[in-house]
Structure formats: structure tokens, C-alpha cells
Amino acid sequence: MNTIRHKAVHSMTSDPKNITASMINFAKNNVLSITELTRKNKLSEILETFNDQKSEEIFLVKSGRQRDSMGAIINVEFLTELLQLRDKYYEAMDKAVEATALQRLETFEPNVSLAHALDEIGVTDINLQEIQDMADELEI
């Protein structure tokens, strides 16, 4: 994503009231109704722009009847790139979580008494006979 697009995306997400000229141009040129796609040759024109080249252009298609119904027309090569970036992101997050878990495991101190652990969570009234009865009922 180049810097100009990044700034436009950032401004769109950071403050929904902050409308920029690039947002208006995007809406004018890239947001289409189903009617526009079906009654004109707009779909063919869009697909021709994707012919033999990767394009980062995205077209949004909205339903005139259902306000929240919206889809996207996107170049397959660009979509593939975005999906690969998403997969790399998930992989990086998995590695970060795994590294954090391993670090915590290395510093884990299991030498805590049951009384101390129960005290930490606020358990003060313990009926040992009730615990023994429940343990006897368990089938393992």
C-alpha cells in the first residue's frame, strides 16, 4: 500500500467525520449500484481494467434496496497478495503468542501451596469433608 493510500485509509479509520477529497473521489468512481453494473457495460469495463495486469483498484457494489448489502470487485492478483499478507500476519501473531507462552513457561514458578493459591483468589471458607466426599464420587 503506498503512502498516499495508507494516509487515506488511516484518516478514514481514525475519524469517521473527517472526509477527504480522495474519499469522495473513491465514492464517485468506485462505489457502484447493482443497477449500474447490470444496465450498463460497467462490469465489463471494470474487468477489462484488470486484464493482464495487477491492479490495486477496488470497486464496491451496493444494493439499492438493502443498505448494508455490499460486496467488492477486486483484481485476483491483488486479492491473492492481500490474502498472503493476511496469512503472514496470522503466522507472525501465532509466533508472537507462542514466544510469549514459552517465555512465561520458563519463568513459571509452580511452588505455590494450595492454601496460598486459594487465599490469592479469595477462598477462605474450606470444608475439607465436602471436598473429600466430592473426590470419592468422581469416577476416573
C-alpha positions as CSV (number, residue, x, y, z in Angstrom):
1,M,0.0,0.0,0.0
2,N,1.6,3.2,-1.0
3,T,1.8,6.2,1.4
4,I,-1.0,8.2,-0.1
5,R,-3.4,5.4,0.1
6,H,-2.2,4.5,3.6
7,K,-2.9,8.0,4.8
8,A,-6.4,8.0,3.2
9,V,-7.2,4.7,4.8
10,H,-5.8,5.9,8.2
11,S,-7.8,9.1,8.1
12,M,-10.9,7.1,7.2
13,T,-10.5,4.8,10.2
14,S,-9.3,7.3,12.7
15,D,-12.1,9.8,12.4
16,P,-15.3,8.9,10.5
17,K,-16.3,12.6,10.3
18,N,-13.0,13.5,8.5
19,I,-13.9,13.3,4.9
20,T,-11.1,13.8,2.4
21,A,-11.1,14.5,-1.3
22,S,-9.7,11.1,-2.0
23,M,-12.7,9.5,-0.2
24,I,-15.1,11.5,-2.3
25,N,-13.3,10.5,-5.5
26,F,-13.3,6.9,-4.4
27,A,-17.0,7.0,-3.8
28,K,-17.7,8.7,-7.1
29,N,-15.5,6.3,-9.1
30,N,-15.5,3.1,-7.3
31,V,-18.9,2.7,-5.5
32,L,-21.5,1.3,-7.9
33,S,-25.0,0.1,-7.6
34,I,-26.2,-3.2,-8.9
35,T,-28.3,-1.3,-11.5
36,E,-25.1,0.4,-12.8
37,L,-23.4,-2.9,-13.3
38,T,-26.3,-4.7,-14.9
39,R,-27.8,-2.0,-17.2
40,K,-24.5,-0.6,-18.4
41,N,-21.3,-2.3,-19.6
42,K,-19.7,-1.2,-16.3
43,L,-18.8,-4.7,-15.2
44,S,-17.1,-5.4,-18.5
45,E,-15.2,-2.2,-18.3
46,I,-14.0,-3.0,-14.8
47,L,-12.9,-6.4,-15.7
48,E,-11.0,-5.1,-18.7
49,T,-9.0,-2.8,-16.4
50,F,-7.8,-6.0,-14.6
51,N,-6.8,-7.6,-17.9
52,D,-3.2,-8.9,-17.9
53,Q,-2.0,-6.6,-15.0
54,K,-2.3,-6.4,-11.3
55,S,-4.4,-3.5,-10.2
56,E,-4.9,-2.3,-6.6
57,E,-8.2,-0.7,-7.6
58,I,-11.2,-1.9,-5.6
59,F,-14.8,-1.4,-6.7
60,L,-17.6,-1.6,-4.1
61,V,-21.0,-2.8,-5.3
62,K,-24.0,-1.9,-3.1
63,S,-27.6,-2.9,-3.2
64,G,-30.2,-0.2,-3.6
65,R,-32.7,-2.0,-1.5
66,Q,-30.6,-3.2,1.3
67,R,-28.4,-0.5,2.7
68,D,-25.9,-2.8,4.4
69,S,-25.6,-5.2,1.4
70,M,-22.2,-4.5,-0.2
71,G,-19.6,-6.5,-2.0
72,A,-16.3,-5.8,-3.7
73,I,-14.8,-6.4,-7.2
74,I,-11.1,-6.8,-6.9
75,N,-8.3,-8.0,-9.1
76,V,-7.4,-11.6,-8.5
77,E,-3.7,-11.0,-8.2
78,F,-4.3,-8.2,-5.7
79,L,-6.7,-10.3,-3.8
80,T,-4.1,-13.1,-3.7
81,E,-1.5,-10.7,-2.4
82,L,-3.8,-9.4,0.3
83,L,-4.6,-13.0,1.4
84,Q,-0.9,-13.8,1.5
85,L,-0.3,-10.7,3.7
86,R,-3.2,-11.8,6.0
87,D,-1.6,-15.3,6.3
88,K,1.8,-13.8,7.1
89,Y,0.2,-11.6,9.7
90,Y,-1.6,-14.5,11.3
91,E,1.6,-16.5,11.2
92,A,3.5,-13.7,12.9
93,M,0.9,-13.3,15.5
94,D,1.0,-17.1,16.2
95,K,4.8,-16.9,16.6
96,A,4.5,-13.9,19.0
97,V,1.9,-15.7,21.1
98,E,4.0,-18.9,21.1
99,A,7.1,-16.9,22.1
100,T,5.2,-15.2,24.9
101,A,3.9,-18.6,26.2
102,L,7.3,-20.1,26.1
103,Q,8.8,-17.1,28.0
104,R,6.1,-17.4,30.6
105,L,6.6,-21.1,30.9
106,E,10.3,-20.5,31.6
107,T,9.6,-18.0,34.4
108,F,6.6,-20.0,35.8
109,E,7.0,-20.7,39.5
110,P,4.9,-23.7,40.4
111,N,6.0,-23.9,44.0
112,V,2.8,-22.3,45.4
113,S,0.9,-24.0,48.2
114,L,-2.7,-24.8,47.8
115,A,-3.5,-22.6,50.8
116,H,-1.7,-19.6,49.2
117,A,-3.4,-20.1,45.8
118,L,-6.8,-20.3,47.4
119,D,-6.0,-17.2,49.5
120,E,-5.0,-15.3,46.3
121,I,-8.4,-15.9,44.8
122,G,-10.3,-15.1,47.9
123,V,-11.4,-18.6,49.1
124,T,-11.4,-18.5,52.9
125,D,-14.1,-21.0,53.9
126,I,-13.0,-24.5,53.0
127,N,-14.9,-27.6,54.0
128,L,-12.4,-30.5,53.7
129,Q,-15.0,-33.1,54.3
130,E,-17.1,-31.8,51.4
131,I,-14.0,-31.9,49.1
132,Q,-13.3,-35.5,50.2
133,D,-16.9,-36.5,49.6
134,M,-16.8,-35.0,46.1
135,A,-13.5,-36.7,45.3
136,D,-14.9,-40.0,46.4
137,E,-17.8,-39.6,43.9
138,L,-15.5,-38.9,41.0
139,E,-15.1,-41.7,38.5
140,I,-11.8,-41.7,36.7
